[in-house]
Amino acid sequence: MQNKKNIIIIGAGYAGLHATRKLSRSLGKYTSITLIDKNDVHIRLAELHEVVGNRIEPKLVTTPIKKYVNHASFLKGEVKKIDFQQRKVSTETDILKYDYLIFAVGSEQEFFNISGMREHSFPLWGLEDVIRIKAHIEHIFASAQKEQDEVKRRELLNFVLCCGGLTGVEIAGELSEWFIDLSRKYNISREQINLILVEALPDILSTLQPILVDKSKRILRSKGVKIMVNSPVTRARMNQVELKSGEKITTRTLIWMGGIRGNHLIDSLELKTCGRNRIEVNKYLQVTDHPGVYAIGDCAYFITDDEKPLPQFVEAALQTADCAANNIIAEFKGADKKAYKPKIHGTVVSIGGKYAVADIVNLPIIRKLTFSGYLAMLLKHLLNIHYFVLDLGDIGLAFGYVYNRTISNR
């Protein structure tokens, strides 16, 4: 027992949990593996848009971390300090020694120093954000029902979403459908509700094929979403958003999804960072100047063969977790480490509960494939089920997912 090597993984998101499970299956009997996270549940961020749109309950996107940790320990806590010289990780209550350390701390909202944005917006990234936004929207509709002043009522019923990336579009789609239910519940005409999607770039969904962007805009507009492109936000005030053009939008609800940066824990560490506070790694995903330390998922800054930063997608998180875990296993076995070779297969974006667009690449025979509608929505569900069964090994969760979407709130 005294000779066991210690492996610590910080963060139980997609990357951290996947790396823990892979390492514990291969090395759990020969090492001491500890997974640390401030939450005791694994939160599936890719499903949060369904919660904010009242399609499913918050509890349906969480599962206890301990359920998925075998031959490893789970420590609920927040990392406060890391001593790379002594190889020690400190939480509020514990100090742990490590031989190998994996950063899987994820990301958080970036406000780009936009005046007032942090103070006057509802950032949307984690489950707590979603629950707060959902409660706020319900309160806004209740207030609008009672409001007699037309100017104040209009202000209440203006909902501004920044920006038009993947998350923004999915949230716009979900809210547009939930607003139909809320308009009936509170006896408010749907025509009085303004759902505005604001994007700084020339178009929304900038990473997708133009044909899919056009289809997405058409669907969003058919759902009553107003799209404003080339419209950077320059200032947020109480009950007001100001655009670069000088236009001002009065609103009680500004939801910010304009970008992400590496977790704030990275700020306190003397590590080389790039691209919005992401940890610089080499081709093996090892942290620069720190042998035995790896970074995976959103917090890792890895340059791909086309000289672009690795996108912060779930698929990339799982792939980097695989690579880092395999390289640690290789060291134990005296084998050579292997460089990370990303192979991202594209993006599926849902717009409401029944429509999606899919931009698929790197297929074995057909290099590129774009499609939309119910088939793309089915693919999105199948990808989630694939994660539950093959990555988490949880068939019950897969059945629950299908059941709950079948009897969802809408």
N, C-alpha and C positions, 0 to 999 in steps of 0.2 A: 504493500500500500504506500510506503514512504517513497518508493521510486516512481510512482505514477506521475506522468506529466500532466500539467493543468492546461486546459483549453477554455478560454472565456470568450463568449459571444455577447456583444452589447447590442441589444435591440431585437425584438421578437416580431418584426414585420415579416413581409414575404421573404426577404433575403435571409434574415437572421434565423428564423424558424426553420427554413429549408436547410441551411448549413448545419444547424444543430442536429436535425434529424439524420442527415447524411453522415455526419461525423459519429454520432452515437451508434448508428448501425454498424459502422466499421471499426471504431476504436473505443466504444463505450466500455468494454470489459478491461481495457488496458490503460485508460486515461480517466482523469476527472474532468468532466465537461460541465460547465456552468453557463446557463443562459440568463442574462439580466435584462429586465425591462421594468419600467415604472408602472405598467399596467399588468394585471393578471389575466387579461384576455388578449387573444390575437384578433386585431381589428382588420377586416378586409376592406381596405380603402377603395378598391375598385367598385364596390357596391354602394358607396355612400350616397350617390345621386338618387338611388331609389328610396333612401330614408328621408332625405330632404324634401322629396316630392310626395311623401306620405304614402308611398306604395307598399312599404313594409315597415315593420317596427325596428327600432335600433338594435334590439337584442338579437335580431336575425343576422347581423353582420359581425357578430362576435362569438368566439368560442374560447373556453378556458385553455390557457397555454399548457398547463400541466397535462392536459389530455393528449398532447402530441409529443411530449418529452419523455422518451424511454431511454434508460441507461445514461441519463444526464440529470442534472439538478436545475431547478428553476429558482431564481432569487428575484423577488419583487423589490425593486428599489431604483433609485436614480443615481447614476454615476456622478460623483463630485470631483474626483481627481484621478489622474493616471500618472504613475511614476515609471517612465520608460527605462530609466537606469536600473531601478530595483525590480522592475517588472511586477508592479503592483497596481491593482484597481481598487479604488475606495468608493464605497457608497455611503449613505447616511449612517449605516450601522455596521458595515463589514469592510474588512480589508482582505482582498484575495490576491494570491500569487498566481502568475501565469507564465507558461512557457510559450504558448501561442495565444494571440489575441485577434479577434475579428471585430472590426467596426461595421455594424449594420444599423447605424443610428438614424438612417433615413433623412428626411428633409422637413422643412417648415416654410411658412409663407415668407416671400420677399416683397417688401413694399417699395423698393426702388427710390426711397427718400421722397416720395410724393407727399407733399405737404398735407397733413391732416388725415392721411389714409389709414394709418394705424389706429388713430383715435376715433374715427367716425365711420368706419366700415365694419362689416361682419366678415372676417376672413374665413374662408372655407377650406379646411384641410383635414382635420380630424373629426372623430365622432362627436366630441363635445361641441365643436363648432356647428355641426349639422343639427344637433338637438336644440341648440340655442337659436339658430336661424328658423327652424321649424316652429318653435314656440312663438318667436317674434312675428312671423308671418300670420299665424292664427290670431294673435293679438291685434295686428294691424287691420285685419278684416273685421274683427269685432268692433274696433274703434271707428272704422269707416262706416259701418252700418249705422252708428249713432250720430256721426258728424253731420251737422246741418250746413255748415259753411262750405260752399263749393270749392273754394281755393284750397282749404285745408284737406278736404276730401280727395281732391285731385293729387295733392302731395302725398297723402297716405297710400294712394293706389298706383303710384309710380314705383316700379321695382327695377333697379339698375344692377346689371350683372357685368362685372369686369373680370375676365375678358372673353374673347371668342376662341379660345383653345379647346382642347378635348373636354376638359372638365366643364368649362363654361357652357359649351353646347349641350352636354348631357344634362346639366342643371337646368338650362333653359327649357329643354324638352320636357323634363319631369314637372317643373313648376307650371308650365303652360297647361298641362293636363290636370294638375291638382287645382289650379285656379278655377276650372270649370266646376269642380265640386264645391269649392269655397264660395263661389259666386251664388250657387244655389242655396247653400247653407245660410249665408248671411244676406240673401236677397239683394245682391249687387249685380248690376248688368255687367256681362263680360266685356262689353264695349267700353266700360269705364276704367277697366284695368289695363295699365300700360306696363308691359314686360319688355325691357330694353336691354339688348346685348351690345355692349360697347367694346370695340376692338381697336387697338392702336395701329395695327398693321393694315395693309391694303385689303386684306380679306381674312375671313375666319378660317379655322382649321388649315393653317398654312402648310402643314406637313402632308396633307392629303392631295390626291390627284384632283385637278380642277373640276372634272365631271362630278366627283363626289361632293366637292364644295358647293357646286351649283345645286345639286339635289338637296343637300342639307339646308341651304338657305331657303329653298322652295318649301320644304317641309316646315321649317321653323316659322316662316311667314304665314303659312296656312294655319298654324296654331296660334297666331296672333302675336308673334314675337317681332319686335322692331329691331332691325340690325343696323348698327352704326359702325362703319369701318373708317380707317384713317382718322380716328378720333381718340388720341391719347388723353388720358385724364391728367390734369396738371395740379388739381387741388380738390380736397374733400373737406367740406365744412359740415357743421351740424345741419342736417336736412337739405344739403345741397352738394352737387357735383359740378365741377367746372372743367370743361374740355379745352384743348389747346386752341380750338377755333374761337374761344370766347363764350361759346354757348354754355348756359347753366341749366341744370336739370334739378328741380326740387324733388326730394324724395326722403322718406323715412327709412328706406331699405336699400343700402348699397352693399352688395356682396362682392368681395374681392377674391379673385382667383387668378391674379395677374402674373404669377411666377413663384418659383420656389428656390430655396437655397439650402445648403447643408445645415444639419442640426446645430443648434447653438452650443452644444458640448464641444464642437470642433474649435470654436472661438478660444476656448481656454487651453488648448493644447498647442504645443510648439511643433506643428506639423506643416509640411508644404501643402498649400491649397491652391486651387485654381477654380475659375468659373463658378462664382457665387458660393464660395466656401465649401467646395468639395475636396476631399482628400486625394492628393496626387498619388497614383499607384503605377507600378511597372507592369510589364506584360504578364506577370504571374499574379497580379492584383496585390502584390506586397506594397506596403506603405514605404515611400521613399525614405531611405536612411534608417529604417527600423526592421531588420530581419525578424521574422516570426510574427510580424503584425500585418494584418490584411485589412482591406476595406472593400465592401461589397454593396450592391444596391445603389440607391439614390445618392449616398454620401461619397461614392467613389468617382474620381475623375479619371476616366480612361479614354484615350484617343483611339478611335477606330481606324481602319485602313484608309478610309476616305478623309482622314484628318479632321474628323468631327468628334465632339464629345459623345460618349455613349448616352443614348436617350434614357430618361428616367421612367422606364416602363416596368411593369410587373415581370414581363418576360426577361428583360435584362437583369432584374434583381435575382430571379431564379437561376439564370445562367451564371452570373458572377458567383453566386453562392455555391453552385456546383464546382466551379473552377477552383475557388479558394479551398473548399473542403477536400477536393481531390489532391490538391498540391500539399496540403498538410498530411493527408494519408500517405502520399508518395514519400514524403520525408521520413515518416515512420517506417516505411518499408525499404528505405534506401534506394528508392527509384528516382528518376528524373522528374522534375516539375514540368508541367505543360503550360504554354502560353495561352491566355484567354483568346478565343476566336469567336467574337460575337456573331450570332446569326438571328437577327430580329426578323420576325415574320409579318410585321405590319401592325395595323391598327383597326379595331372595330369600335365605332362610336354609336351609341344608342341615342335616339331622339324620341323620348317618350317610351311607352311600354311595348310598342308593336313595330317600331321602325328603327333601322340602323343602317349605317354605311360601313363597308369593309374595304380596306385597302391592303391587300395581301401580297407579300413579296417573298423571294427566296424559296419558292416551291420546287420540288424535285424535277418536275417536267415543265410546267408552265411557270415562267419566272415571275410574272405579275398577274394579278387577278383583282378586278374591282367589281363589286356588286352591292346591291342595297335592298331594302325592304324586309319582309319577313324572314327571308333566308339568312340575311346578315344578322338579324336579331337572334335567330336560332343558333348561329355560330357563336355569338357572344355568350349565350347560355351554356353551350357545350364547352367552351373554354373554361368557364367557371367550374363546371362539373368535372372537367379534366383535372383542375387544380385540387378539388376536394378529394377525388379518388386516388389519383396517382401521386400527388405531392403530399397531401395530408393523410392519405390512407383512410379516409372517413366516408364510407359508403352511406352511412346514416345521414350525414350532412348533405350529401348529394340528393338523397330522397327528400329531405326536408326542404331543400332549395326548390326543387320542382313543385312540391306540394304548396309551399308558401307563395310562389309566383302564380300558381293556378288560382288560389283563393285570395290574392292580394287585395289591398284596400280599394283597388280600382280594377 
